Amino acid sequence: MNRDLLVLFNQELLSPQAIEHEVEMLHELLFIVERLDNLVTAHEILDLNKYKVINKALTLRTTIHKQELKPFVFLNCKN
């Protein structure tokens, strides 16, 4: 995936190769964390219209793929 990251390093302490390695490791970490299975595990849906907390994997997957949520329906991180 091609993305823009703003990474701040103290250039006096790290060589350009070390900085490149750190950025590459950060890309790998974000790739793992942003997988849909991991997002479904770490989130829940708060539906204030029905006063429900939804943890079903299929419902979470469809909700994450939606461009826009209904009013008072929130995607909440469990962390």
DSSP file (Angstrom, degrees, kcal/mol; ACC not computed):
  #  RESIDUE AA STRUCTURE BP1 BP2  ACC     N-H-->O    O-->H-N    N-H-->O    O-->H-N    TCO  KAPPA ALPHA  PHI   PSI    X-CA   Y-CA   Z-CA
    1    1 A M              0   0    0      0, 0.0     2,-0.6     0, 0.0    30,-0.1   0.000 360.0 360.0 360.0 139.3    0.0    0.0    0.0
    2    2 A N        +     0   0    0      2,-0.0     2,-0.3     0, 0.0     0, 0.0  -0.873 360.0 153.9 -99.3 122.0    1.2    3.5   -0.8
    3    3 A R        -     0   0    0     -2,-0.6     2,-0.5     2,-0.0    24,-0.0  -0.954  42.5-118.1-143.8 160.4    0.7    5.9    2.0
    4    4 A D        -     0   0    0     -2,-0.3     2,-0.4     2,-0.0    -2,-0.0  -0.901  33.0-177.2-102.4 126.8    2.1    9.2    3.3
    5    5 A L        -     0   0    0     -2,-0.5     2,-0.7     2,-0.1    18,-0.0  -0.959  22.3-145.9-123.6 142.1    3.5    9.0    6.8
    6    6 A L        +     0   0    0     -2,-0.4     2,-0.5     2,-0.0    -2,-0.0  -0.930  27.5 175.6-105.3 110.5    5.0   11.8    8.9
    7    7 A V        -     0   0    0     -2,-0.7     2,-0.6     2,-0.0    -2,-0.1  -0.968  16.8-153.6-121.0 125.5    7.7   10.2   11.0
    8    8 A L        +     0   0    0     -2,-0.5     2,-0.3     2,-0.0    -2,-0.0  -0.878  22.3 165.9-104.3 123.5    9.9   12.3   13.2
    9    9 A F        -     0   0    0     -2,-0.6     2,-1.0     5,-0.0     3,-0.1  -0.927  44.4-114.0-129.4 154.5   13.4   11.0   14.1
   10   10 A N    >>  -     0   0    0     -2,-0.3     3,-1.4     1,-0.2     4,-1.2  -0.821  29.4-160.3 -85.2 106.0   16.5   12.5   15.5
   11   11 A Q  T 34 S+     0   0    0     -2,-1.0    -1,-0.2     1,-0.3     8,-0.1   0.704  84.3  65.3 -66.6 -19.8   18.7   12.3   12.5
   12   12 A E  T 34 S+     0   0    0      1,-0.2    -1,-0.3    -3,-0.1    -2,-0.0   0.807 106.5  42.2 -70.6 -27.8   21.9   12.6   14.6
   13   13 A L  T <4 S+     0   0    0     -3,-1.4     2,-0.4     1,-0.1    -2,-0.2   0.745 113.7  52.4 -90.9 -25.4   21.1    9.3   16.3
   14   14 A L  S  < S-     0   0    0     -4,-1.2    -1,-0.1     4,-0.0    -5,-0.0  -0.899  72.8-134.2-119.4 142.1   20.0    7.2   13.2
   15   15 A S     >  -     0   0    0     -2,-0.4     4,-2.3     1,-0.1     5,-0.2  -0.428  35.9-104.4 -79.9 163.8   21.6    6.6    9.9
   16   16 A P  H  > S+     0   0    0      0, 0.0     4,-2.3     0, 0.0     5,-0.1   0.859 123.8  52.5 -58.5 -34.9   19.5    6.9    6.7
   17   17 A Q  H  > S+     0   0    0      2,-0.2     4,-2.1     1,-0.2     5,-0.1   0.892 108.8  49.5 -67.2 -38.9   19.5    3.1    6.4
   18   18 A A  H  > S+     0   0    0      2,-0.2     4,-2.2     1,-0.2    -1,-0.2   0.883 111.0  49.5 -67.2 -38.6   18.2    2.8   10.0
   19   19 A I  H  X S+     0   0    0     -4,-2.3     4,-2.3     2,-0.2    -2,-0.2   0.923 110.8  49.9 -65.1 -44.3   15.5    5.4    9.3
   20   20 A E  H  X S+     0   0    0     -4,-2.3     4,-2.2     1,-0.2    -2,-0.2   0.888 110.7  50.6 -61.2 -38.9   14.4    3.5    6.2
   21   21 A H  H  X S+     0   0    0     -4,-2.1     4,-2.4     2,-0.2    -1,-0.2   0.913 109.4  50.3 -65.1 -43.1   14.3    0.3    8.2
   22   22 A E  H  X S+     0   0    0     -4,-2.2     4,-2.0     2,-0.2    -2,-0.2   0.903 111.2  48.4 -62.6 -41.7   12.1    1.9   10.9
   23   23 A V  H  X S+     0   0    0     -4,-2.3     4,-2.2     2,-0.2    -1,-0.2   0.898 110.8  51.1 -66.4 -40.0    9.7    3.2    8.3
   24   24 A E  H  X S+     0   0    0     -4,-2.2     4,-2.0     1,-0.2    -2,-0.2   0.904 110.2  48.8 -63.2 -41.4    9.5   -0.2    6.6
   25   25 A M  H  X S+     0   0    0     -4,-2.4     4,-2.4     2,-0.2    -1,-0.2   0.868 109.2  53.5 -65.8 -36.1    8.8   -1.8   10.0
   26   26 A L  H  X S+     0   0    0     -4,-2.0     4,-2.5     2,-0.2    -2,-0.2   0.898 107.3  51.1 -64.8 -40.9    6.1    0.8   10.6
   27   27 A H  H  X S+     0   0    0     -4,-2.2     4,-2.2     2,-0.2    -2,-0.2   0.919 110.8  48.7 -60.3 -44.4    4.4    0.0    7.3
   28   28 A E  H  X S+     0   0    0     -4,-2.0     4,-1.8     2,-0.2    -2,-0.2   0.910 111.4  49.7 -63.1 -42.6    4.4   -3.7    8.1
   29   29 A L  H  X S+     0   0    0     -4,-2.4     4,-2.5     1,-0.2    -2,-0.2   0.929 112.1  47.0 -62.5 -46.3    2.9   -3.1   11.5
   30   30 A L  H  X S+     0   0    0     -4,-2.5     4,-2.4     1,-0.2    -1,-0.2   0.858 108.0  56.7 -65.5 -34.9    0.2   -0.9   10.1
   31   31 A F  H  < S+     0   0    0     -4,-2.2    -1,-0.2    -5,-0.2    -2,-0.2   0.905 111.7  42.7 -62.0 -41.2   -0.6   -3.5    7.4
   32   32 A I  H >< S+     0   0    0     -4,-1.8     3,-1.1     1,-0.2     6,-0.2   0.923 115.9  47.4 -70.0 -45.5   -1.2   -6.1   10.1
   33   33 A V  H 3< S+     0   0    0     -4,-2.5    -2,-0.2     1,-0.2    -1,-0.2   0.855 109.3  53.7 -67.0 -35.3   -3.2   -3.8   12.4
   34   34 A E  T 3< S+     0   0    0     -4,-2.4    -1,-0.2    -5,-0.2    -2,-0.2   0.381  77.5 123.0 -86.4   5.7   -5.4   -2.5    9.6
   35   35 A R  S <> S-     0   0    0     -3,-1.1     4,-2.1    -4,-0.2     3,-0.3  -0.387  72.3-120.7 -63.8 146.8   -6.5   -5.9    8.4
   36   36 A L  H  > S+     0   0    0      1,-0.2     4,-2.5     2,-0.2     5,-0.2   0.865 110.9  56.0 -60.9 -38.8  -10.3   -6.2    8.5
   37   37 A D  H  > S+     0   0    0      1,-0.2     4,-1.8     2,-0.2    -1,-0.2   0.902 109.9  45.9 -61.0 -40.4  -10.2   -9.2   10.9
   38   38 A N  H  > S+     0   0    0     -3,-0.3     4,-1.7    -6,-0.2    -1,-0.2   0.860 111.3  51.8 -72.3 -35.1   -8.2   -7.2   13.4
   39   39 A L  H  X S+     0   0    0     -4,-2.1     4,-0.9     2,-0.2    -2,-0.2   0.903 109.5  50.2 -65.1 -40.7  -10.5   -4.2   13.0
   40   40 A V  H  < S+     0   0    0     -4,-2.5     3,-0.4     1,-0.2    -2,-0.2   0.888 110.9  49.7 -64.5 -38.8  -13.6   -6.4   13.6
   41   41 A T  H  < S+     0   0    0     -4,-1.8    -1,-0.2     1,-0.2    -2,-0.2   0.861 114.6  43.6 -66.7 -35.6  -11.9   -7.9   16.7
   42   42 A A  H  < S+     0   0    0     -4,-1.7    36,-3.1    -5,-0.1    37,-0.5   0.496 109.4  61.9 -92.7  -4.3  -11.0   -4.5   18.2
   43   43 A H  E  <  -A   77   0A   0     -4,-0.9     2,-0.3    -3,-0.4    34,-0.2  -0.793  52.0-171.7-123.7 163.6  -14.3   -2.6   17.5
   44   44 A E  E     -A   76   0A   0     32,-2.3    32,-3.3    -2,-0.3     2,-0.5  -0.947  27.0-115.2-142.9 162.4  -18.0   -2.7   18.4
   45   45 A I  E     -AB  75  54A   0      9,-2.5     9,-2.7    -2,-0.3     2,-0.7  -0.886  17.5-158.2-104.7 128.9  -21.0   -0.8   17.2
   46   46 A L  E     -AB  74  53A   0     28,-3.0    28,-2.8    -2,-0.5     2,-0.8  -0.926   8.6-171.2-105.1 110.9  -22.9    1.5   19.5
   47   47 A D  E  >> +AB  73  52A   0      5,-2.9     5,-2.3    -2,-0.7     4,-0.8  -0.860   9.2 177.8-104.6  99.3  -26.4    2.0   18.2
   48   48 A L  T  45S+     0   0    0     24,-2.6    25,-0.1    -2,-0.8    -1,-0.1   0.650  76.9  65.8 -78.5 -14.3  -28.0    4.7   20.3
   49   49 A N  T  45S+     0   0    0     23,-0.5    -1,-0.2     1,-0.2    24,-0.1   0.881 119.2  22.7 -69.8 -37.8  -31.2    4.6   18.2
   50   50 A K  T  45S-     0   0    0     -3,-0.3    -2,-0.2     2,-0.1    -1,-0.2   0.382 105.7-122.1-107.5   0.3  -31.9    1.0   19.5
   51   51 A Y  T  <5 +     0   0    0     -4,-0.8     2,-0.3     1,-0.2    -3,-0.2   0.937  66.3 136.9  55.5  50.8  -29.8    1.3   22.7
   52   52 A K  E   < -B   47   0A   0     -5,-2.3    -5,-2.9     2,-0.0     2,-0.5  -0.930  51.8-148.4-128.9 150.9  -27.7   -1.7   21.6
   53   53 A V  E     -B   46   0A   0     -2,-0.3     2,-0.5    -7,-0.2    -7,-0.2  -0.988  24.1-157.8-113.0 121.7  -24.0   -2.7   21.5
   54   54 A I  E     +B   45   0A   0     -9,-2.7    -9,-2.5    -2,-0.5    -2,-0.0  -0.888  26.1 164.6-109.8 126.4  -23.3   -4.9   18.6
   55   55 A N        +     0   0    0     -2,-0.5     2,-0.2   -11,-0.2    -1,-0.1   0.285  31.5 131.3-118.3   6.5  -20.3   -7.3   18.5
   56   56 A K     >  -     0   0    0      1,-0.1     4,-2.3   -11,-0.1     5,-0.2  -0.431  54.1-140.5 -68.1 132.2  -21.4   -9.6   15.7
   57   57 A A  H  > S+     0   0    0      1,-0.2     4,-2.5     2,-0.2     5,-0.2   0.896  98.6  49.8 -62.4 -43.6  -18.5  -10.0   13.2
   58   58 A L  H  > S+     0   0    0      1,-0.2     4,-2.0     2,-0.2    -1,-0.2   0.907 112.3  47.5 -65.1 -41.6  -20.7   -9.9   10.0
   59   59 A T  H  > S+     0   0    0      1,-0.2     4,-2.1     2,-0.2    -1,-0.2   0.895 112.0  50.8 -65.4 -40.5  -22.5   -6.8   11.1
   60   60 A L  H  X S+     0   0    0     -4,-2.3     4,-2.6     2,-0.2    -2,-0.2   0.911 108.4  52.3 -63.5 -42.0  -19.2   -5.1   12.0
   61   61 A R  H  X S+     0   0    0     -4,-2.5     4,-1.6     1,-0.2    -2,-0.2   0.928 111.7  45.1 -60.4 -45.6  -17.7   -6.0    8.6
   62   62 A T  H  X S+     0   0    0     -4,-2.0     4,-0.8     1,-0.2    -1,-0.2   0.875 113.5  50.5 -67.5 -35.6  -20.7   -4.5    6.7
   63   63 A T  H >< S+     0   0    0     -4,-2.1     3,-0.7     1,-0.2    -2,-0.2   0.898 107.8  52.1 -68.9 -40.4  -20.6   -1.4    8.9
   64   64 A I  H 3< S+     0   0    0     -4,-2.6    -1,-0.2     1,-0.2    -2,-0.2   0.860 108.3  52.6 -64.2 -34.7  -16.9   -0.8    8.4
   65   65 A H  H 3< S+     0   0    0     -4,-1.6    -1,-0.2    -5,-0.2    -2,-0.2   0.679  87.9 102.1 -76.0 -17.0  -17.4   -1.0    4.6
   66   66 A K    <<  -     0   0    0     -4,-0.8     3,-0.1    -3,-0.7    -3,-0.0  -0.388  67.1-144.4 -69.0 144.3  -20.1    1.6    4.6
   67   67 A Q  S    S+     0   0    0      1,-0.2     2,-0.4    -2,-0.1    -1,-0.1   0.849  84.9  19.0 -73.6 -35.6  -19.1    5.1    3.5
   68   68 A E  S    S-     0   0    0     -3,-0.0    -1,-0.2     0, 0.0     2,-0.2  -0.999  73.2-139.9-141.6 137.6  -21.5    6.8    6.0
   69   69 A L        -     0   0    0     -2,-0.4     3,-0.1    -3,-0.1     5,-0.0  -0.580  31.5 -98.9 -93.6 159.2  -23.2    5.6    9.1
   70   70 A K    >   -     0   0    0     -2,-0.2     3,-1.5     1,-0.1    -1,-0.1  -0.307  57.6 -77.8 -66.8 158.8  -26.7    6.4   10.2
   71   71 A P  T 3  S+     0   0    0      0, 0.0   -22,-0.2     0, 0.0    -1,-0.1  -0.364 117.5  13.3 -60.2 138.4  -27.2    9.2   12.8
   72   72 A F  T 3  S+     0   0    0      1,-0.2   -24,-2.6    -3,-0.1   -23,-0.5   0.715  96.2 117.4  65.8  25.5  -26.3    8.1   16.3
   73   73 A V  E <   -A   47   0A   0     -3,-1.5     2,-0.4   -26,-0.2   -26,-0.2  -0.991  45.2-174.4-118.6 121.1  -24.6    4.9   15.2
   74   74 A F  E     -A   46   0A   0    -28,-2.8   -28,-3.0    -2,-0.5     2,-0.7  -0.895  29.3-135.9-123.6 144.9  -21.0    4.8   16.2
   75   75 A L  E     -A   45   0A   0     -2,-0.4     2,-0.4   -30,-0.2   -30,-0.2  -0.896  34.2-165.0 -94.2 116.0  -18.0    2.6   15.5
   76   76 A N  E     -A   44   0A   0    -32,-3.3   -32,-2.3    -2,-0.7     2,-0.4  -0.887  17.4-133.9-113.5 131.6  -16.3    2.3   18.9
   77   77 A C  E     -A   43   0A   0     -2,-0.4   -34,-0.2   -34,-0.2   -35,-0.1  -0.687  10.8-147.1 -80.3 130.8  -12.8    1.0   19.6
   78   78 A K              0   0    0    -36,-3.1    -1,-0.1    -2,-0.4   -35,-0.1   0.689 360.0 360.0 -72.3 -18.4  -12.8   -1.4   22.6
   79   79 A N              0   0    0    -37,-0.5    -1,-0.3    -3,-0.0   -36,-0.1   0.519 360.0 360.0 -71.9 360.0   -9.3   -0.3   23.6
